[in-house]
Amino acid sequence: MSLLSQLVSSDVLTISRSQDFDHFRGIERLGEANSIPTDCRGFASAFAAVTLKSCSVYLQQTFPRILQTRYSTTGAMVGIVMSDCGTVTLNGMESRAADILLVKGKADCELVEPRANLVALVNFVSVDDRGWPGERDRAQFVTTEPARYEALKAVIREVLLLASNAPDVFLQPGMSGNIEESIVQAVDQAMQAAPQPFDGKQPNLAGYLALVRKFDEFLAANGGRTLYSADMAKQLGVPVRTLHNAVVAIRGMSMHRYTRLRRLWNVRRQLLQGCTRESIRAVALVNGFWHLGEFISLYRELFGETPQQTIASGPHQSGG
C-alpha cells in the first residue's frame, strides 16, 4: 500500500485526487505548470498537502508525463522521489539514486517522468544562510548519501502520517515549528553530505571555540523554550552553516545532534523531578520530540532505559 493511499484528510492535511487527466489538478502553489501525459492507461493522480510554520509539505502521485513548469519560491524547494526505483529527468539530466531536486528562487524546468512516481516536495518560505549548495534562480540535482536520503524520506513520511492520524499534535503551541525543524534538520544533514568545493581556507578554531561557548550559554539560558536552528544562529550573529561547522569542530558532532542531546537530558531531568507515566508524551512534546516512537528509541539508546524506567527509579519513587 502506497503512502498516499494511507492518508486521510484532516484539519491540517488536504488531499486532492484525480481519476482521469481531464480532471487533473496540479499543485498550483508551486508555480506554473503544463503536463503532457505519455500514457493515460490506468491514470490516477493525487496529492496531499500540509502547511507548517514557514514551509509546506506536498506528496504527489504522478503519472508518465512530460512536465513543463516554472517553479517559484521565495526561499527554496526540495524534492525527492519517495517510491522505489523512481526516475526523473530534469532539463536533460537523469536523476540518480539519492538525488535531491533543489530549486532556489524561480527556475524554468523541463521534466520527464517515464513512469508514475510518488514525489515529495517541501517549499520553504525562507532558508536563511544554511550553506545549501546551488545558485539562485536555478534547478539542480544534489547527490547525497543514501542513508541521509532515506532519513529525509522517513521524516517526511512521518510528518504526513502524523497530519493524517493525529492532527491535534499540530495545533499544540510551538509544535508546528518543532515538526518543521525536524524537516529542516533532515535536509541540512542531506545537503552537508553533498560534495562541497574546497576553498583552501582553514577553520578558525579559536573563533569556533568562542562561538560554541556562547552557544552553550544560550542553550542553558533557554532550556525551557522551543529553539530553532535559524533563530539560534541569528541570536548569535552568525549563519547557520557557521554555527554548525563550529559545533562539529569543537563538539565532534553536528549541531542538530548536539542540541538533541541537550534536549534529551532536559527530558530526563524533568522525568526525575516527579513526572508520571501519563505525562511522558507531554514532556517529550514540550522538548520538541513530536514522534513518540523515535523519542523512546533515542532515549533508550542514550540512557540504556526507557522513560518509564527512569520515572520508576527516580528519587520520588523511594518508599518510606
Backbone as numpy.savetxt, mean C-alpha at the origin, in Angstrom:
# Nx Ny Nz CAx CAy CAz Cx Cy Cz
-11.78 -19.02 -7.36 -12.63 -17.82 -7.36 -11.74 -16.58 -7.36
-12.00 -15.66 -8.31 -11.18 -14.46 -8.39 -11.50 -13.50 -7.25
-10.56 -12.62 -6.97 -10.75 -11.67 -5.87 -11.98 -10.80 -6.10
-12.17 -10.33 -7.30 -13.28 -9.42 -7.58 -14.63 -10.09 -7.34
-14.72 -11.38 -7.63 -15.98 -12.08 -7.42 -16.28 -12.30 -5.94
-15.27 -12.13 -5.08 -15.46 -12.29 -3.64 -15.97 -11.01 -2.98
-15.89 -9.90 -3.70 -16.21 -8.60 -3.11 -17.70 -8.28 -3.27
-18.22 -7.59 -2.26 -19.59 -7.08 -2.32 -19.56 -5.60 -1.97
-20.50 -4.86 -2.52 -20.56 -3.42 -2.25 -20.80 -3.15 -0.77
-20.26 -2.04 -0.30 -20.44 -1.65 1.09 -20.45 -0.13 1.16
-20.47 0.42 2.37 -20.46 1.87 2.54 -19.16 2.49 2.04
-18.09 1.71 1.91 -16.81 2.26 1.47 -16.30 1.63 0.18
-17.00 0.62 -0.33 -16.56 -0.07 -1.54 -17.65 0.00 -2.60
-17.28 0.53 -3.76 -18.20 0.63 -4.90 -17.83 -0.41 -5.94
-18.81 -1.12 -6.48 -18.56 -2.12 -7.50 -19.43 -1.85 -8.71
-18.82 -1.89 -9.89 -19.55 -1.71 -11.16 -19.25 -2.91 -12.06
-20.29 -3.51 -12.62 -20.11 -4.69 -13.47 -20.74 -4.45 -14.84
-20.07 -4.94 -15.89 -20.56 -4.83 -17.27 -20.59 -6.22 -17.88
-21.73 -6.63 -18.36 -21.87 -7.97 -18.92 -21.60 -8.04 -20.41
-21.55 -6.89 -21.08 -21.20 -6.86 -22.50 -20.51 -5.53 -22.79
-19.80 -5.49 -23.90 -19.00 -4.29 -24.19 -19.87 -3.07 -24.44
-21.06 -3.25 -24.97 -21.94 -2.11 -25.26 -22.31 -1.36 -23.98
-22.24 -2.04 -22.84 -22.55 -1.40 -21.56 -21.29 -1.22 -20.70
-20.13 -1.42 -21.30 -18.88 -1.30 -20.55 -18.65 0.14 -20.11
-18.26 0.27 -18.84 -17.91 1.59 -18.30 -16.56 1.47 -17.60
-15.61 2.24 -18.08 -14.28 2.21 -17.48 -14.21 3.08 -16.24
-13.02 3.23 -15.71 -12.81 4.03 -14.50 -12.49 5.45 -14.93
-13.52 6.30 -15.02 -13.35 7.64 -15.56 -12.36 8.48 -14.77
-12.27 8.23 -13.47 -11.43 9.07 -12.62 -9.94 8.92 -12.90
-9.57 7.93 -13.70 -8.15 7.72 -14.00 -7.71 8.45 -15.26
-8.64 8.99 -16.02 -8.28 9.73 -17.23 -9.15 9.35 -18.42
-8.83 9.95 -19.56 -9.58 9.67 -20.78 -9.12 8.32 -21.34
-10.07 7.51 -21.81 -9.70 6.18 -22.29 -10.64 5.71 -23.39
-10.08 4.92 -24.31 -10.86 4.31 -25.38 -10.41 2.86 -25.52
-11.33 1.93 -25.30 -11.00 0.51 -25.38 -11.52 -0.08 -26.69
-10.66 -0.87 -27.33 -11.04 -1.59 -28.54 -10.90 -3.08 -28.25
-12.01 -3.80 -28.06 -11.91 -5.24 -27.76 -11.30 -6.01 -28.92
-10.46 -6.97 -28.60 -9.91 -7.85 -29.64 -10.59 -9.21 -29.62
-11.40 -9.46 -28.61 -12.16 -10.71 -28.53 -13.32 -10.46 -27.57
-14.55 -10.48 -28.10 -15.74 -10.21 -27.27 -16.42 -11.47 -26.75
-15.86 -12.63 -27.10 -16.50 -13.87 -26.65 -16.37 -14.00 -25.14
-17.48 -14.31 -24.48 -17.46 -14.46 -23.03 -17.11 -13.18 -22.30
-17.48 -12.05 -22.90 -17.11 -10.75 -22.32 -17.64 -10.61 -20.89
-16.78 -10.14 -20.01 -17.17 -9.79 -18.64 -16.14 -8.81 -18.10
-16.63 -7.72 -17.57 -15.73 -6.72 -17.02 -16.37 -6.11 -15.78
-15.52 -5.71 -14.84 -16.02 -5.10 -13.61 -14.88 -4.36 -12.94
-15.23 -3.44 -12.06 -14.20 -2.83 -11.23 -14.78 -2.50 -9.87
-13.89 -2.49 -8.89 -14.23 -2.11 -7.52 -13.37 -0.92 -7.14
-13.89 -0.04 -6.29 -13.15 1.17 -5.91 -13.39 1.50 -4.45
-12.32 1.87 -3.77 -12.41 2.34 -2.39 -11.53 3.57 -2.25
-12.04 4.61 -1.60 -11.31 5.86 -1.43 -10.82 5.98 0.01
-9.52 6.27 0.16 -8.93 6.41 1.47 -8.63 7.88 1.75
-7.69 8.14 2.63 -7.40 9.51 3.06 -7.00 10.39 1.88
-6.02 9.97 1.11 -5.57 10.77 -0.03 -5.17 9.88 -1.21
-5.79 8.73 -1.31 -5.58 7.87 -2.47 -6.82 7.04 -2.71
-6.93 6.51 -3.90 -8.04 5.61 -4.26 -7.46 4.31 -4.78
-8.11 3.21 -4.41 -7.67 1.88 -4.82 -8.73 1.29 -5.74
-8.29 0.79 -6.89 -9.20 0.21 -7.87 -8.76 -1.21 -8.19
-9.72 -2.07 -8.40 -9.46 -3.42 -8.90 -10.32 -3.60 -10.13
-9.70 -3.92 -11.26 -10.45 -4.01 -12.51 -10.24 -5.35 -13.19
-11.34 -5.98 -13.57 -11.31 -7.17 -14.42 -11.38 -6.67 -15.86
-10.31 -6.87 -16.61 -10.27 -6.35 -17.97 -10.65 -7.45 -18.96
-10.44 -7.20 -20.23 -10.78 -8.13 -21.30 -9.74 -7.96 -22.40
-9.61 -8.90 -23.33 -8.63 -8.73 -24.41 -8.93 -7.45 -25.18
-7.96 -6.54 -25.25 -8.25 -5.23 -25.85 -6.99 -4.45 -26.18
-7.22 -3.40 -26.96 -6.26 -2.33 -27.16 -6.81 -1.14 -26.38
-6.02 -0.58 -25.51 -6.47 0.52 -24.67 -5.65 1.77 -24.99
-6.33 2.79 -25.48 -5.71 4.09 -25.72 -6.18 5.02 -24.60
-5.25 5.49 -23.81 -5.65 6.27 -22.64 -4.66 7.38 -22.34
-5.18 8.38 -21.69 -4.31 9.42 -21.15 -4.53 9.46 -19.65
-3.63 8.80 -18.93 -3.72 8.80 -17.48 -3.39 10.19 -16.94
-4.10 10.57 -15.90 -3.89 11.90 -15.32 -3.99 11.81 -13.81
-2.96 12.25 -13.12 -2.94 12.22 -11.66 -2.16 13.42 -11.14
-2.59 13.95 -10.01 -1.86 15.06 -9.39 -0.62 14.56 -8.65
-0.60 13.28 -8.34 0.55 12.70 -7.65 1.21 11.62 -8.47
0.82 10.39 -8.20 1.36 9.24 -8.94 0.33 8.13 -8.97
0.41 7.32 -10.00 -0.47 6.18 -10.15 0.38 4.92 -10.26
0.00 3.91 -9.51 0.73 2.65 -9.49 -0.21 1.54 -9.93
0.25 0.69 -10.84 -0.58 -0.41 -11.33 0.16 -1.73 -11.30
-0.52 -2.79 -10.87 0.07 -4.13 -10.90 -0.98 -5.13 -11.37
-0.50 -6.21 -11.97 -1.39 -7.29 -12.39 -1.57 -8.24 -11.22
-2.81 -8.44 -10.81 -3.11 -9.28 -9.66 -3.29 -10.75 -10.04
-3.61 -11.01 -11.31 -3.81 -12.39 -11.74 -2.47 -13.03 -12.11
-2.44 -14.35 -12.11 -1.22 -15.08 -12.47 -1.00 -15.00 -13.97
0.26 -14.85 -14.35 0.65 -14.87 -15.77 -0.04 -13.79 -16.58
-0.37 -12.66 -15.97 -0.96 -11.56 -16.71 0.09 -10.83 -17.53
-0.31 -10.36 -18.71 0.63 -9.64 -19.56 0.00 -8.34 -20.06
0.81 -7.30 -20.12 0.39 -6.00 -20.63 1.56 -5.42 -21.42
1.25 -4.82 -22.56 2.26 -4.11 -23.33 1.97 -2.62 -23.25
2.97 -1.85 -22.83 2.84 -0.40 -22.67 3.73 0.30 -23.68
3.11 1.01 -24.63 3.86 1.75 -25.65 4.93 0.88 -26.30
4.56 -0.37 -26.60 5.47 -1.30 -27.28 6.37 -2.09 -26.37
6.33 -1.82 -25.05 7.20 -2.53 -24.10 6.35 -3.52 -23.32
6.71 -4.81 -23.42 5.93 -5.84 -22.73 6.36 -5.95 -21.27
5.37 -6.07 -20.39 5.68 -6.19 -18.96 6.29 -7.56 -18.67
7.15 -7.57 -17.65 7.74 -8.82 -17.18 7.24 -9.10 -15.78
7.61 -10.26 -15.26 7.22 -10.59 -13.89 7.76 -9.53 -12.94
6.95 -9.15 -11.97 7.32 -8.17 -10.93 7.50 -6.77 -11.50
6.85 -6.46 -12.63 6.85 -5.10 -13.19 5.68 -4.31 -12.63
5.96 -3.08 -12.21 4.93 -2.17 -11.69 4.77 -1.02 -12.68
3.53 -0.72 -13.04 3.27 0.45 -13.87 3.30 1.69 -12.98
4.09 2.69 -13.37 4.19 3.93 -12.61 3.95 5.11 -13.53
2.98 5.93 -13.16 2.66 7.15 -13.91 2.73 8.33 -12.96
3.47 9.36 -13.37 3.51 10.60 -12.61 2.97 11.71 -13.50
1.97 12.44 -13.01 1.38 13.51 -13.80 0.47 12.98 -14.89
0.68 13.43 -16.12 -0.14 13.01 -17.25 0.72 12.25 -18.25
0.15 11.18 -18.80 0.91 10.38 -19.75 -0.02 9.71 -20.74
0.29 9.86 -22.04 -0.45 9.18 -23.10 0.08 7.76 -23.22
-0.82 6.79 -23.17 -0.41 5.39 -23.17 -1.17 4.59 -24.20
-0.47 3.71 -24.86 -1.05 2.72 -25.76 -0.79 1.37 -25.11
-1.84 0.73 -24.61 -1.68 -0.55 -23.94 -2.37 -1.65 -24.72
-1.79 -2.82 -24.69 -2.38 -4.00 -25.33 -2.45 -5.10 -24.27
-3.65 -5.65 -24.11 -3.86 -6.79 -23.22 -4.34 -7.95 -24.08
-3.47 -8.91 -24.39 -3.88 -10.03 -25.26 -4.90 -10.95 -24.62
-5.00 -10.93 -23.30 -5.99 -11.74 -22.59 -6.54 -10.94 -21.42
-7.61 -11.44 -20.82 -8.20 -10.75 -19.68 -7.22 -10.75 -18.50
-7.18 -9.63 -17.80 -6.32 -9.48 -16.64 -7.14 -9.01 -15.44
-6.63 -9.27 -14.26 -7.14 -8.65 -13.04 -6.07 -7.65 -12.61
-6.42 -6.37 -12.68 -5.43 -5.30 -12.49 -5.82 -4.43 -11.31
-4.85 -4.08 -10.49 -5.06 -3.14 -9.40 -4.36 -1.83 -9.73
-5.04 -0.73 -9.49 -4.48 0.60 -9.71 -4.68 1.42 -8.44
-3.64 2.10 -8.02 -3.72 2.98 -6.85 -3.33 4.38 -7.30
-4.26 5.31 -7.12 -4.03 6.69 -7.53 -3.78 7.55 -6.29
-2.55 8.04 -6.15 -2.17 8.87 -5.01 -2.32 10.34 -5.37
-3.04 11.08 -4.55 -3.20 12.52 -4.78 -1.85 13.21 -4.72
-1.02 12.78 -3.78 0.32 13.35 -3.63 1.23 12.27 -3.09
2.50 12.28 -3.51 3.47 11.30 -3.01 4.68 11.98 -2.38
4.63 13.31 -2.25 5.75 14.06 -1.67 7.06 13.66 -2.36
8.15 13.64 -1.62 9.43 13.23 -2.19 9.81 11.89 -1.56
9.34 10.82 -2.16 9.57 9.49 -1.59 10.69 8.76 -2.32
11.30 9.38 -3.30 12.39 8.74 -4.00 11.98 7.71 -5.02
10.70 7.71 -5.41 10.27 6.76 -6.43 10.92 7.13 -7.76
11.29 6.14 -8.56 11.93 6.45 -9.85 10.93 7.03 -10.84
11.44 7.44 -11.99 10.55 7.90 -13.05 10.47 9.41 -13.15
10.14 9.85 -14.36 10.03 11.28 -14.64 8.57 11.72 -14.64
8.39 13.01 -14.48 7.06 13.60 -14.51 6.48 13.47 -15.92
5.15 13.29 -16.00 4.43 13.19 -17.27 4.96 12.06 -18.15
5.16 10.92 -17.51 5.65 9.75 -18.23 5.14 8.49 -17.56
4.84 7.48 -18.38 4.46 6.17 -17.86 5.60 5.20 -18.12
5.86 4.32 -17.16 6.95 3.37 -17.33 6.70 2.14 -16.46
7.41 1.06 -16.80 7.42 -0.12 -15.96 8.63 -0.04 -15.03
8.42 -0.33 -13.76 9.50 -0.40 -12.78 9.58 -1.84 -12.30
10.73 -2.45 -12.47 10.91 -3.85 -12.06 11.38 -3.91 -10.61
10.70 -4.69 -9.80 11.08 -4.85 -8.41 11.36 -6.32 -8.11
11.63 -6.64 -6.85 11.85 -8.03 -6.46 10.51 -8.75 -6.38
10.45 -10.01 -6.82 9.18 -10.75 -6.79 8.53 -10.77 -5.40
9.32 -10.92 -4.34 8.74 -10.98 -2.99 8.07 -9.67 -2.63
8.65 -8.56 -3.03 8.07 -7.25 -2.70 6.85 -6.96 -3.58
6.88 -7.48 -4.79 5.72 -7.38 -5.67 4.54 -8.14 -5.06
4.81 -9.34 -4.57 3.77 -10.14 -3.94 3.27 -9.50 -2.65
4.17 -8.84 -1.92 3.77 -8.17 -0.68 2.82 -7.01 -0.99
3.09 -6.28 -2.08 2.21 -5.19 -2.49 0.85 -5.74 -2.91
0.85 -6.82 -3.66 -0.41 -7.46 -4.05 -1.21 -7.87 -2.82
-0.53 -8.43 -1.83 -1.21 -8.92 -0.63 -1.87 -7.77 0.14
-1.18 -6.64 0.24 -1.75 -5.49 0.95 -3.00 -4.99 0.24
-2.92 -4.84 -1.07 -4.07 -4.37 -1.84 -5.23 -5.34 -1.71
-4.94 -6.62 -1.78 -5.99 -7.65 -1.63 -6.68 -7.54 -0.27
-5.90 -7.38 0.79 -6.47 -7.32 2.13 -7.28 -6.04 2.34
-6.84 -4.94 1.75 -7.59 -3.68 1.86 -8.96 -3.82 1.21
-9.00 -4.43 0.03 -10.27 -4.59 -0.67 -11.20 -5.56 0.06
-10.65 -6.65 0.58 -11.46 -7.59 1.34 -12.00 -6.96 2.62
-11.17 -6.15 3.27 -11.62 -5.47 4.48 -12.75 -4.50 4.15
-12.62 -3.75 3.04 -13.66 -2.81 2.64 -14.97 -3.53 2.32
-14.86 -4.76 1.86 -16.04 -5.55 1.54 -16.67 -6.18 2.77
-15.81 -6.74 3.64 -16.30 -7.55 4.76 -16.43 -6.80 6.08
-15.64 -5.76 6.27 -15.68 -5.03 7.55 -15.54 -3.53 7.30
-16.47 -2.93 6.57 -16.36 -1.50 6.22 -16.35 -0.58 7.43
-16.87 -1.05 8.58 -16.90 -0.21 9.78 -15.50 0.18 10.24
-14.51 -0.65 9.92 -13.13 -0.35 10.32 -12.67 0.95 9.68
-13.06 1.18 8.43 -12.64 2.39 7.71 -13.22 3.65 8.34
-14.32 3.51 9.05 -15.01 4.68 9.59 -14.49 5.07 10.98
-13.60 4.27 11.54 -13.03 4.61 12.84 -11.99 5.72 12.67
-11.86 6.60 13.67 -10.94 7.75 13.56 -9.52 7.32 13.21
-8.97 7.95 12.17 -7.58 7.71 11.79 -7.33 6.43 11.02
-8.34 5.56 10.91 -8.08 4.25 10.33 -7.86 4.31 8.82
-8.56 5.21 8.14 -8.36 5.34 6.70 -6.91 5.71 6.40
-6.35 6.60 7.22 -4.95 6.98 7.04 -4.01 5.84 7.33
-4.31 5.04 8.36 -3.47 3.88 8.69 -3.45 2.87 7.56
-4.62 2.61 6.98 -4.71 1.65 5.88 -3.94 2.17 4.66
-4.10 3.46 4.39 -3.37 4.05 3.27 -1.86 3.97 3.50
-1.42 4.20 4.72 0.01 4.13 5.03 0.56 2.74 4.75
-0.23 1.70 5.00 0.21 0.34 4.69 0.47 0.17 3.20
-0.40 0.77 2.39 -0.21 0.69 0.93 1.03 1.46 0.52
1.19 2.68 1.05 2.35 3.51 0.71 3.64 2.79 1.09
3.65 2.17 2.27 4.83 1.44 2.71 5.16 0.29 1.77
4.14 -0.43 1.33 4.37 -1.54 0.41 4.92 -1.05 -0.93
4.41 0.09 -1.41 4.94 0.67 -2.65 6.37 1.14 -2.43
6.63 1.80 -1.30 8.00 2.23 -0.97 8.97 1.05 -1.04
8.59 -0.04 -0.37 9.46 -1.21 -0.34 9.72 -1.74 -1.75
8.68 -1.76 -2.57 8.84 -2.25 -3.95 9.74 -1.33 -4.76
9.54 -0.02 -4.61 10.34 0.93 -5.38 11.80 0.95 -4.92
12.01 0.73 -3.64 13.39 0.73 -3.12 14.18 -0.47 -3.64
13.47 -1.52 -4.05 14.13 -2.71 -4.59 14.43 -2.57 -6.07
13.91 -1.51 -6.70 14.18 -1.28 -8.12 15.61 -0.78 -8.30
16.26 -1.09 -9.41 17.62 -0.61 -9.64 17.67 0.90 -9.59
18.63 1.44 -8.83 18.78 2.88 -8.69 20.12 3.31 -9.29
20.13 4.41 -10.04 21.41 4.89 -10.58 22.34 5.35 -9.46
23.62 5.01 -9.56 24.60 5.40 -8.55 25.14 6.78 -8.89
25.02 7.72 -7.95 25.46 9.09 -8.23 26.85 9.38 -7.69
27.51 8.38 -7.11 28.88 8.56 -6.65 29.01 9.20 -5.28
27.91 9.60 -4.67 27.97 10.29 -3.38 27.97 9.27 -2.24
28.76 9.54 -1.22 28.80 8.71 -0.04 27.83 9.26 1.00
27.18 8.40 1.79 26.23 8.89 2.78 26.91 9.70 3.88
26.21 10.70 4.36 26.69 11.54 5.45 26.24 10.90 6.76
27.08 10.01 7.32 26.68 9.24 8.48 26.46 10.09 9.72
27.26 11.14 9.88 27.07 12.03 11.03 25.72 12.72 10.94
25.36 13.16 9.75 24.06 13.79 9.54 22.93 12.80 9.74
23.13 11.58 9.25 22.12 10.53 9.43 21.91 10.22 10.91
23.00 10.16 11.68 22.90 9.86 13.10 22.09 10.93 13.83
22.38 12.19 13.51 21.64 13.29 14.14 20.16 13.24 13.76
19.88 12.89 12.51 18.50 12.83 12.05 17.75 11.70 12.74
18.38 10.53 12.88 17.71 9.39 13.52 17.46 9.68 14.99
18.37 10.38 15.65 18.14 10.74 17.05 16.93 11.67 17.18
16.80 12.60 16.26 15.61 13.48 16.25 14.36 12.67 15.96
14.50 11.70 15.08 13.38 10.82 14.73 12.92 10.04 15.96
13.87 9.51 16.72 13.53 8.78 17.95 12.81 9.69 18.94
13.28 10.92 19.08 12.64 11.87 19.99 11.21 12.17 19.54
11.04 12.29 18.23 9.70 12.55 17.69 8.76 11.38 17.96
9.25 10.15 17.75 8.43 8.96 18.00 8.06 8.85 19.47
9.02 9.13 20.36 8.75 9.05 21.79 7.73 10.09 22.24
7.80 11.27 21.64 6.89 12.36 22.03 5.50 12.18 21.45
5.35 11.30 20.46 4.07 11.12 19.80 3.63 9.66 19.83
3.95 8.98 20.95 3.66 7.55 21.05 2.20 7.20 20.95
1.30 8.12 21.33 -0.13 7.82 21.30 -0.83 8.29 20.05
-0.07 8.78 19.07 -0.67 9.32 17.85 -0.46 8.39 16.67
-1.35 8.49 15.70 -1.16 7.80 14.43 -0.17 8.62 13.61
0.92 7.99 13.19 1.99 8.69 12.49 2.12 8.16 11.07
2.27 9.07 10.11 2.45 8.71 8.71 3.83 9.16 8.25
4.45 8.38 7.39 5.83 8.64 7.00 6.02 10.02 6.40
5.09 10.45 5.54 5.22 11.77 4.92 5.15 12.88 5.96
4.24 12.73 6.94 4.12 13.74 7.99 5.35 13.78 8.88
5.90 12.60 9.20 7.09 12.55 10.04 8.28 13.21 9.34
8.45 12.91 8.07 9.56 13.51 7.33 9.39 15.03 7.25
8.17 15.48 7.04 7.91 16.92 6.96 8.24 17.60 8.28
7.86 16.96 9.40 8.15 17.53 10.72 9.65 17.64 10.96
10.42 16.72 10.39 11.87 16.73 10.56 12.58 17.53 9.48
11.82 18.03 8.51 12.38 18.91 7.49 13.22 18.21 6.44
12.91 16.92 6.16 13.66 16.19 5.15 12.70 15.41 4.26
13.14 15.00 3.05 12.31 14.13 2.22 12.16 12.75 2.86
11.10 12.05 2.52 10.88 10.71 3.04 12.06 9.80 2.71
12.58 9.93 1.49 13.70 9.08 1.07 14.92 9.29 1.96
15.19 10.55 2.34 16.34 10.84 3.20 16.16 10.21 4.58
14.95 10.34 5.13 14.68 9.75 6.44 14.82 8.23 6.37
14.31 7.63 5.32 14.44 6.18 5.15 15.91 5.77 5.09
16.70 6.47 4.28 18.11 6.14 4.13 18.86 6.27 5.45
18.50 7.29 6.24 19.15 7.51 7.52 18.85 6.36 8.48
17.59 5.93 8.53 17.22 4.84 9.44 17.89 3.54 9.01
17.95 3.28 7.71 18.62 2.08 7.22 20.09 2.09 7.63
20.75 3.25 7.46 22.17 3.35 7.76 22.47 3.21 9.24
21.62 3.79 10.09 21.90 3.82 11.54 21.25 2.67 12.28
20.03 2.29 11.90 19.31 1.24 12.62 19.38 -0.13 11.94
19.85 -0.15 10.70 20.01 -1.43 10.02 18.72 -2.04 9.52
17.66 -1.26 9.42 16.38 -1.73 8.90 15.65 -0.56 8.28
14.62 -0.86 7.49 13.88 0.22 6.83 13.12 1.06 7.85
12.80 2.28 7.47 12.02 3.16 8.34 10.69 2.52 8.70
10.04 1.87 7.76 8.74 1.27 8.01 8.86 0.12 9.02
9.88 -0.70 8.86 10.08 -1.80 9.80 10.40 -1.26 11.20
11.19 -0.20 11.25 11.58 0.37 12.54 10.37 0.98 13.26
9.56 1.75 12.54 8.38 2.34 13.18 7.38 1.26 13.58
7.30 0.19 12.79 6.42 -0.93 13.15 6.90 -1.59 14.42
8.22 -1.74 14.56 8.80 -2.30 15.77 8.42 -1.46 16.99
8.53 -0.15 16.84 8.17 0.74 17.95 6.68 0.62 18.29
5.85 0.49 17.25 4.41 0.37 17.49 4.06 -0.94 18.18
4.77 -2.01 17.83 4.53 -3.29 18.49 4.89 -3.20 19.98
5.95 -2.51 20.30 6.31 -2.34 21.71 5.29 -1.47 22.43
4.72 -0.48 21.73 3.65 0.32 22.33 2.45 -0.56 22.68
2.11 -1.46 21.76 1.00 -2.38 22.01 1.30 -3.23 23.24
2.50 -3.77 23.32 2.85 -4.65 24.44 2.75 -3.91 25.78
3.24 -2.69 25.80 3.16 -1.91 27.05 1.71 -1.71 27.46
0.85 -1.42 26.47 -0.56 -1.20 26.79 -1.24 -2.48 27.26
-0.87 -3.60 26.66 -1.45 -4.88 27.09 -1.04 -5.22 28.52
0.18 -4.90 28.86 0.68 -5.20 30.20 0.13 -4.26 31.27
-0.48 -3.16 30.82 -1.01 -2.19 31.77 -2.42 -2.55 32.25
-2.96 -3.64 31.74 -4.26 -4.07 32.26 -5.36 -4.20 31.24
-5.02 -4.48 29.98 -6.05 -4.67 28.96 -6.73 -6.03 29.13
-7.91 -6.12 28.59 -8.63 -7.40 28.58 -8.44 -8.05 27.22
-8.76 -9.33 27.13 -8.68 -10.04 25.85 -9.58 -9.39 24.80
-10.71 -8.87 25.25 -11.67 -8.26 24.33 -11.14 -6.95 23.75
-10.17 -6.33 24.40 -9.69 -5.02 23.96 -8.46 -5.11 23.06
-8.00 -6.32 22.75 -6.80 -6.48 21.92 -6.99 -5.83 20.56
-8.12 -6.07 19.95 -8.37 -5.50 18.62 -8.35 -3.98 18.67
-8.96 -3.40 19.70 -8.99 -1.94 19.82 -7.59 -1.37 20.01
-6.76 -2.03 20.82 -5.39 -1.57 21.04 -4.59 -1.67 19.74
-4.78 -2.75 19.00 -4.08 -2.92 17.73 -4.47 -1.82 16.74
-5.75 -1.54 16.65 -6.23 -0.51 15.72 -5.67 0.86 16.08
-5.66 1.20 17.37 -5.15 2.50 17.82 -3.68 2.67 17.41
-2.95 1.57 17.39 -1.54 1.62 17.04 -1.28 1.37 15.55
-2.34 1.41 14.76 -2.18 1.36 13.31 -2.20 -0.02 12.70
-2.49 -1.07 13.47 -2.54 -2.43 12.94 -3.99 -2.78 12.60
-4.39 -2.55 11.36 -5.78 -2.77 10.95 -6.05 -4.20 10.52
-4.99 -4.94 10.16 -5.14 -6.34 9.77 -4.81 -7.19 10.98
-5.84 -7.69 11.67 -5.65 -8.36 12.96 -4.81 -9.63 12.81
-5.04 -10.40 11.76 -4.27 -11.63 11.57 -2.79 -11.35 11.41
-2.46 -10.33 10.60 -1.06 -9.97 10.40 -0.46 -9.44 11.71
-1.24 -8.64 12.44 -0.76 -8.11 13.72 -0.39 -9.23 14.68
-1.25 -10.23 14.83 -0.99 -11.33 15.75 0.26 -12.10 15.32
0.42 -12.28 14.00 1.61 -12.97 13.48 2.88 -12.19 13.79
2.85 -10.87 13.55 4.02 -10.03 13.83 4.33 -10.01 15.32
3.29 -9.95 16.14 3.47 -9.90 17.59 4.11 -11.20 18.09
3.59 -12.34 17.61 4.14 -13.62 18.03 5.59 -13.77 17.57
5.88 -13.32 16.36 7.24 -13.44 15.82 8.23 -12.63 16.66
7.81 -11.45 17.12 8.71 -10.58 17.87 8.86 -11.01 19.33
7.72 -11.34 19.97 7.74 -11.57 21.41 7.67 -13.06 21.81
7.47 -13.93 20.83 7.42 -15.35 21.14 6.18 -15.78 21.87
5.14 -14.96 21.83 3.87 -15.29 22.47 2.77 -14.48 21.81
1.53 -14.86 22.02 0.40 -14.14 21.46 0.02 -12.98 22.39
-0.73 -12.01 21.88 -1.21 -10.93 22.75 -2.02 -11.46 23.93
-2.81 -12.51 23.72 -3.58 -13.11 24.81 -2.67 -13.64 25.90
-1.56 -14.25 25.50 -0.61 -14.78 26.48 0.08 -13.66 27.25
0.33 -12.54 26.56 0.92 -11.39 27.25 -0.01 -10.89 28.35
-1.29 -10.77 28.01 -2.28 -10.31 29.01 -2.34 -11.28 30.19
-2.33 -12.57 29.88 -2.44 -13.59 30.93 -1.24 -13.58 31.87
-0.08 -13.19 31.34 1.14 -13.22 32.16 1.45 -11.87 32.80
0.61 -10.87 32.53 0.87 -9.52 33.04 0.79 -9.46 34.55
1.43 -8.43 35.17 1.43 -8.31 36.63 0.06 -8.16 37.24
-0.90 -7.60 36.46 -2.26 -7.43 36.99 -3.01 -8.74 37.14
-2.42 -9.83 36.53 -3.07 -11.13 36.61 -2.63 -11.94 37.82
-1.63 -11.43 38.54 -1.08 -12.19 39.66 -2.14 -12.35 40.76
-2.21 -13.53 41.32 -3.18 -13.77 42.40 -2.66 -13.28 43.74
-3.55 -13.08 44.74 -3.13 -12.59 46.04 -2.97 -13.74 47.01
